[in-house]
Amino acid sequence: PKRLIGHESNMPLESLQGRSVASFAGIGNPQPFFESLRELGANVVATRSLNDHCRFDQETVAGLAKWLSQLKNEHPGLVAVCTHKDLVKLRSTEIGQVPLWGLEIELGFSRGAAEFWNAIDMHTHIEEP
C-alpha cells in the first residue's frame, strides 16, 4: 500500500491504525486487499466482496449506503475503504454518511528486480541495422 486517497485530500496510511474500517472491493480476489488493511493496523469490522469490475449502479450504491449506515451506528468514527479503482468509479467522498477513501497500491519487488529488468531488456532490445 502506498497511501489513502480521497476525492478532496489524501490521508496517511498511519491514520488507519486502530480505526474502525468497513471495506468493499470490486476485484477478482479481494481477500488480500482486505488483509492489507489489517496489516496497516485497521480494525476491519466488515467487508463486502463485489463482482469484479463492478459498475456501481444505483442499486449497488444504495445497498452499500444502507450497509455502511448500519455499521456506522455500531462503530462510531467508521470509515469506508475501497480500492483506488473503485473510488474513481464512485466519484464520491462518502457513502451512507460514512467517509470514503481509496487505498492506492504500489507494485514493488521483494527480490529479483535486477533479473526481471535484464530479461525485459534482453527481449525488447532492438539493434539498429
N, C-alpha and C positions, 0 to 999 in steps of 0.2 A: 504493500500500500504506500501511496505517495502523499496524498492529502485528502481532506474533505472539501468538497466543492459545493457551494450554494449558488443560486442564480444572482445574488446580490453581493456575496462576500464568501471568503473561504474560512476554514476553521482548522486549527492544528489537530493532528491525529491524537495528541495527548488529551484533548478535550473529551474524548470518549471514555477515558479511564473512570470506571465506577458509575458511568452514566447508564440509565435505562434506555435501551435501544430496541426498536422493532425494525426488522429488516425484511425487505422483499427483493426479489430478483427475477427478471425475465431472461435467464440464461440457461444453457443446456444442463449444467451441473452446478447448482447454486450452493451446495454444502461447503465447498472450500471458501466461497465468498463469505458465508455466514461465520465460518471458523476464523477467518482473518479478522473479523470484528472482535471476536472473543479474545484472540491473541493480542489485540490492541488494548485490552482491558475493559471493553464494553460489557455491561450486564445485558446480554441479549435475552430479552424477556419473551420474544415471539418472533417467528419467521414465517414467511409465506413464499412458496415457490410458484412462480407464474410460468406460463408457456414460454419457451424460447422465442425470442423476437416478439414479445408481447406488444400489441398495438396500443394498449392503454385507451380503449374506447370508453365511452361514458359509463357503461355498466361496470367495467373493471375498476375505474377510478372511484365510482360510488361505493363499490364493495370494499376497496382499500380504506376509503374515508370512514366508513362505518366501523371496520375492524380497528383502525387506529384510534378513533374516538372512544371506543370501549376500553381499549388498553390505556389510554390517557387517564381515564378515571381511576384505574387501578395503580398506575405508575406515574405520579406527578413528575414533571420535568422530562417526560418521554420525548425522544427524538426518533425520527424515521430515517433510515439509511438504506439507499438502494445503490445499484451500480451507476457509474457515471453515464453509461449509455442510456439507462432508464431515466435518469434525471433529465437528460437532454430531450427525450421524448415527452416527458411530463410537463416541462416548462412551467413549473410551479415552485413556490417557496415553502408550501405546506400542503398537507392533505389531512382532512378531518381535524383541522386546527392544531396539527402536530407539525413542528418544523421538519423540513425535508432536506436531506443532504445526500450527495453522491460521493461514493468512495472511488477516488482515482487510483488505478493500479498501474504500477510501473514494472515493465518486464526487465529482468536482470539475470545475470548468470551467477550461479553459485560456484561453478567450476567449468573449465573447458572453453572459456571465451576465446582465447587465442586460437585454439584448434578450429573452432567454429568459423571465425573470420578468415582463417587461412583456407579452409575448404571453400568458403564463398568466393574468395579471391581466385582460387585455382579454377573454379568452374565458370566464373564470369569474366575473367581476364581475356581481352581481345587484343591480339597482336596486330599492329599495323603492317601492311604489306611492304 
